[in-house]
Amino acid sequence: MPFMKPSAVSSRKALRLMARAAAMALAAAFTLAALVAGRAAGNAEKSPSLSAARESLSKDRLYPVPFGAGETLIYTIAWLKIEGGEMTLRTSRETSADGVPVHRIALVASSNDYVSKFFPVRDLYESWVDARDFQPLRFEKHAREGRYESDEVEEFDLARRVGSWRADRTPLPERVQDIISSFYFLRAQPLTVGQDVRVDMFSRGKIYKLKASILEKERIETEAGIFDAFKVQPQLRENETDEDRNRGKLFLWFSDDERRLPVMAKTVMPIGSVTARLRKIVAGTKLSGPSGPPESAAQTERSAGRTLNR
């Protein structure tokens, strides 16, 4: 969808303000959704040296996920009826220094050429996740939004249950996700209208109680096809304040099939809605090995009790 042409009476200043508002809305949506090539190509391709040693988990038993290595999902981002940029979600498979299979999940967001003239956005969020129990080992954020720049790293010592951000050291709950892996963890859960999925999320040294409510089923039309989908609303706070509401609400739509594709996301904010709509799908290759959460029966029962609120 091309940009709307300004009317003859629109001034250049008004056009700049409109483009800046669109770009800022785009940036806000990426931040809120991240749940969302960023830097120089060399940096984006470099993998950290990861250690995932936990003797209690078998390297051959993997957490079941509805996506495969190499899956790439490309979205068009629009504010109101204005296209503002593109977002890409991609997965790959790596191996830690101690031989543990790892999911590498990346979210890349960039403004298009027109918006970039006023407010360039180029963000890269990446998460490295232990494929055995789908908990994060490392999270990186590299954001370039206008004059704002941010480079952050979170590390997860799952053996000692400690999360690190800058100088902070935070005790971690039994199951934890980061911003990106929480989105994929939600995608990996069975979805039923009327139920909630709950998970603890670590971000910038704090633990958040993420609640995702499965609201209803809807038919969603995208450039990639028409999908019957579950409408899901993630929330970081059970009881929203006026300040929370002003920051915007996020809605996600996952396809009602075994892939549970995220086909659309919408952020509703005071300055208008920002929508990410699926444009292209590149299927991945499923990881080999027996599937199933690598937990004892008692652990699985406790996790299910915490995760699904029936």
Secondary structure per residue as TSV (DSSP state, phi and psi in degrees):
chain	resnum	aa	ss	phi	psi
A	1	M	-	360.0	118.2
A	2	P	-	-72.5	166.1
A	3	F	-	-63.2	146.1
A	4	M	-	-70.0	138.1
A	5	K	-	-76.5	135.0
A	6	P	-	-68.5	150.8
A	7	S	-	-72.0	165.9
A	8	A	T	-62.5	-26.3
A	9	V	T	-88.7	-4.1
A	10	S	-	-73.2	131.5
A	11	S	-	-85.2	162.7
A	12	R	H	-63.0	-36.1
A	13	K	H	-63.2	-43.9
A	14	A	H	-62.0	-38.6
A	15	L	H	-65.1	-41.3
A	16	R	H	-62.8	-43.2
A	17	L	H	-62.9	-40.0
A	18	M	H	-64.4	-45.0
A	19	A	H	-65.9	-40.1
A	20	R	H	-65.1	-41.9
A	21	A	H	-61.7	-41.5
A	22	A	H	-62.4	-44.7
A	23	A	H	-67.1	-40.1
A	24	M	H	-67.3	-37.2
A	25	A	H	-63.5	-40.3
A	26	L	H	-60.6	-47.4
A	27	A	H	-62.8	-41.8
A	28	A	H	-62.8	-38.3
A	29	A	H	-65.5	-41.0
A	30	F	H	-61.3	-44.0
A	31	T	H	-65.9	-43.1
A	32	L	H	-71.3	-39.6
A	33	A	H	-75.5	-27.0
A	34	A	-	-70.1	65.9
A	35	L	-	-100.7	360.0
A	36	V	-	360.0	360.0
A	37	A	-	360.0	129.5
A	38	G	-	-53.4	-79.4
A	39	R	S	-87.6	-162.0
A	40	A	-	-59.9	147.2
A	41	A	H	-57.6	-37.9
A	42	G	H	-61.3	-42.5
A	43	N	H	-68.5	-38.6
A	44	A	H	-65.6	-29.0
A	45	E	H	-91.4	-11.7
A	46	K	-	-77.2	130.4
A	47	S	-	-101.1	138.6
A	48	P	-	-72.1	160.7
A	49	S	-	-81.7	109.0
A	50	L	-	-102.0	141.5
A	51	S	-	-119.3	128.3
A	52	A	-	-127.4	19.3
A	53	A	-	-60.2	117.6
A	54	R	-	-145.5	106.7
A	55	E	T	-63.8	-20.8
A	56	S	T	-72.9	-14.1
A	57	L	S	-109.7	133.8
A	58	S	-	-79.7	139.8
A	59	K	T	-73.3	-10.9
A	60	D	T	-101.0	-3.9
A	61	R	-	-114.2	117.2
A	62	L	B	-111.8	148.8
A	63	Y	-	-69.0	131.7
A	64	P	-	-70.1	129.0
A	65	V	-	-131.8	153.1
A	66	P	S	-90.6	15.1
A	67	F	-	-131.8	162.7
A	68	G	-	-118.8	164.1
A	69	A	B	-61.4	132.7
A	70	G	T	95.0	-3.9
A	71	E	-	-62.2	132.6
A	72	T	E	-131.6	126.8
A	73	L	E	-121.0	125.3
A	74	I	E	-115.2	133.4
A	75	Y	E	-123.8	147.5
A	76	T	E	-96.3	130.9
A	77	I	E	-104.0	129.4
A	78	A	E	-135.3	139.7
A	79	W	E	-107.7	120.5
A	80	L	T	54.3	-117.3
A	81	K	T	-108.6	18.0
A	82	I	E	-106.0	122.3
A	83	E	E	-72.8	129.7
A	84	G	E	-114.6	-18.1
A	85	G	E	168.1	-159.7
A	86	E	E	-138.6	147.9
A	87	M	E	-129.5	138.2
A	88	T	E	-127.1	133.0
A	89	L	E	-111.5	129.3
A	90	R	E	-141.6	150.3
A	91	T	E	-125.2	152.4
A	92	S	E	-148.1	167.7
A	93	R	E	-112.6	133.4
A	94	E	E	-131.7	177.9
A	95	T	E	-130.6	133.3
A	96	S	-	-70.7	170.7
A	97	A	T	-60.4	-25.2
A	98	D	T	-103.6	21.9
A	99	G	S	83.0	17.5
A	100	V	-	-92.4	133.0
A	101	P	E	-66.8	137.6
A	102	V	E	-133.3	137.4
A	103	H	E	-87.9	130.3
A	104	R	E	-107.5	119.4
A	105	I	E	-118.2	127.9
A	106	A	E	-124.7	140.1
A	107	L	E	-119.8	118.8
A	108	V	E	-115.4	129.1
A	109	A	E	-131.3	134.1
A	110	S	E	-147.2	141.9
A	111	S	E	-75.5	156.6
A	112	N	-	-80.1	177.9
A	113	D	H	-59.8	-40.4
A	114	Y	H	-68.0	-50.7
A	115	V	H	-63.7	-34.1
A	116	S	H	-63.2	-20.9
A	117	K	T	-65.5	-27.3
A	118	F	T	-108.5	-36.7
A	119	F	S	-155.5	82.1
A	120	P	-	-68.6	135.5
A	121	V	E	-123.6	127.3
A	122	R	E	-148.9	100.3
A	123	D	E	-117.8	145.6
A	124	L	E	-134.2	119.4
A	125	Y	E	-114.4	132.5
A	126	E	E	-135.9	145.4
A	127	S	E	-135.7	135.4
A	128	W	E	-109.5	121.9
A	129	V	E	-122.6	131.0
A	130	D	E	-62.0	119.5
A	131	A	T	-71.4	-12.0
A	132	R	T	-78.2	-36.7
A	133	D	T	-134.0	8.3
A	134	F	T	54.5	52.3
A	135	Q	E	-120.8	145.8
A	136	P	E	-74.8	147.7
A	137	L	E	-105.1	-32.0
A	138	R	E	-159.8	144.5
A	139	F	E	-133.6	136.9
A	140	E	E	-129.1	142.4
A	141	K	E	-128.3	127.4
A	142	H	E	-130.1	101.5
A	143	A	E	-112.8	135.1
A	144	R	E	-131.9	103.4
A	145	E	E	-132.9	102.1
A	146	G	T	62.2	-126.3
A	147	R	T	-88.8	-5.3
A	148	Y	E	-80.6	131.2
A	149	E	E	-132.2	139.1
A	150	S	E	-148.4	130.5
A	151	D	E	-128.4	116.7
A	152	E	E	-133.6	151.2
A	153	V	E	-134.4	134.2
A	154	E	E	-119.4	136.7
A	155	E	E	-122.5	145.4
A	156	F	E	-122.4	112.7
A	157	D	E	-91.9	92.5
A	158	L	T	-73.8	-24.5
A	159	A	T	-69.2	-41.3
A	160	R	T	-95.5	-5.9
A	161	R	T	57.1	56.1
A	162	V	E	-133.0	131.3
A	163	G	E	-105.4	139.0
A	164	S	E	-119.1	133.5
A	165	W	E	-146.0	117.8
A	166	R	T	53.5	-125.5
A	167	A	T	-92.0	-1.9
A	168	D	E	-80.1	142.3
A	169	R	E	-127.1	120.2
A	170	T	E	-122.2	128.2
A	171	P	E	-61.3	137.8
A	172	L	-	-104.6	144.9
A	173	P	-	-70.3	176.7
A	174	E	S	-61.5	-38.6
A	175	R	S	-124.0	135.4
A	176	V	-	-145.2	153.1
A	177	Q	B	-133.5	162.4
A	178	D	-	-99.9	-172.4
A	179	I	H	-60.3	-46.2
A	180	I	H	-77.3	-45.4
A	181	S	H	-67.9	-24.2
A	182	S	H	-65.0	-35.9
A	183	F	H	-65.3	-43.8
A	184	Y	H	-74.4	-30.9
A	185	F	H	-64.6	-42.5
A	186	L	H	-59.5	-42.7
A	187	R	H	-61.7	-30.5
A	188	A	H	-80.8	-8.5
A	189	Q	S	-89.3	149.7
A	190	P	-	-66.0	133.7
A	191	L	-	-109.5	131.2
A	192	T	-	-137.0	130.4
A	193	V	T	-57.9	133.9
A	194	G	T	95.6	-8.7
A	195	Q	-	-102.7	163.7
A	196	D	E	-117.6	146.3
A	197	V	E	-110.7	129.8
A	198	R	E	-122.7	142.3
A	199	V	E	-156.6	147.9
A	200	D	E	-84.5	131.2
A	201	M	E	-120.5	130.8
A	202	F	E	-97.7	127.9
A	203	S	E	-150.8	124.0
A	204	R	T	51.8	45.4
A	205	G	T	83.6	3.8
A	206	K	E	-124.4	154.8
A	207	I	E	-103.4	126.2
A	208	Y	E	-113.1	142.6
A	209	K	E	-91.1	94.5
A	210	L	E	-82.3	128.1
A	211	K	E	-122.4	127.5
A	212	A	E	-119.0	118.1
A	213	S	E	-97.4	128.5
A	214	I	E	-87.5	107.2
A	215	L	E	-85.5	-48.5
A	216	E	E	-169.8	177.1
A	217	K	E	-106.2	140.6
A	218	E	E	-140.9	157.5
A	219	R	E	-96.2	123.6
A	220	I	E	-115.5	129.3
A	221	E	E	-103.5	127.8
A	222	T	E	-134.6	172.3
A	223	E	T	-65.3	-23.5
A	224	A	T	-86.5	-4.2
A	225	G	E	137.3	179.1
A	226	I	E	-106.0	131.4
A	227	F	E	-129.4	137.7
A	228	D	E	-79.3	126.9
A	229	A	E	-141.1	152.4
A	230	F	E	-85.4	131.8
A	231	K	E	-92.7	123.5
A	232	V	E	-125.1	137.8
A	233	Q	E	-117.4	107.0
A	234	P	E	-80.5	143.3
A	235	Q	E	-139.7	139.2
A	236	L	S	-89.7	-13.7
A	237	R	-	-133.8	132.6
A	238	E	S	-62.7	-45.7
A	239	N	S	-112.1	102.3
A	240	E	-	-72.6	139.1
A	241	T	-	-95.4	174.0
A	242	D	H	-60.5	-37.2
A	243	E	H	-63.4	-42.0
A	244	D	H	-61.0	-45.5
A	245	R	H	-63.7	-35.0
A	246	N	H	-69.7	-22.6
A	247	R	H	-76.0	-17.0
A	248	G	-	113.5	154.9
A	249	K	E	-113.1	145.6
A	250	L	E	-114.4	133.7
A	251	F	E	-126.1	139.9
A	252	L	E	-124.6	148.1
A	253	W	E	-123.8	120.9
A	254	F	E	-110.3	135.2
A	255	S	E	-62.5	142.6
A	256	D	S	-87.1	67.0
A	257	D	S	-153.1	-176.9
A	258	E	T	-67.4	-19.2
A	259	R	T	-80.4	-26.8
A	260	R	-	44.9	52.4
A	261	L	-	-65.2	133.7
A	262	P	E	-75.6	99.3
A	263	V	E	-89.8	-21.0
A	264	M	E	-159.4	149.4
A	265	A	E	-136.9	141.9
A	266	K	E	-137.1	129.1
A	267	T	E	-108.3	121.3
A	268	V	E	-100.7	117.0
A	269	M	E	-130.5	164.5
A	270	P	T	-57.7	-29.5
A	271	I	T	-89.9	7.7
A	272	G	E	120.9	166.4
A	273	S	E	-86.9	139.8
A	274	V	E	-111.7	127.5
A	275	T	E	-120.8	132.6
A	276	A	E	-108.3	117.0
A	277	R	E	-118.7	131.8
A	278	L	E	-61.2	129.5
A	279	R	E	-112.5	-34.7
A	280	K	E	-148.3	143.0
A	281	I	E	-124.3	127.3
A	282	V	E	-117.1	111.9
A	283	A	-	-68.9	150.3
A	284	G	-	-104.9	179.6
A	285	T	B	-103.6	124.6
A	286	K	-	-63.4	144.5
A	287	L	-	-70.2	145.2
A	288	S	-	-86.5	163.0
A	289	G	S	113.1	154.3
A	290	P	-	-58.0	144.3
A	291	S	B	-108.5	160.8
A	292	G	S	135.3	141.7
A	293	P	-	-57.2	127.2
A	294	P	-	-80.8	59.8
A	295	E	S	-125.2	160.7
A	296	S	-	-70.2	165.1
A	297	A	H	-59.2	-40.0
A	298	A	H	-66.1	-41.6
A	299	Q	H	-64.1	-42.0
A	300	T	H	-61.5	-42.1
A	301	E	H	-64.6	-40.9
A	302	R	H	-67.4	-40.7
A	303	S	H	-63.5	-42.7
A	304	A	H	-62.2	-37.2
A	305	G	H	-65.7	-34.1
A	306	R	H	-79.7	-33.3
A	307	T	H	-82.0	-44.2
A	308	L	E	-106.9	121.6
A	309	N	E	-101.7	100.0
A	310	R	-	-86.4	360.0
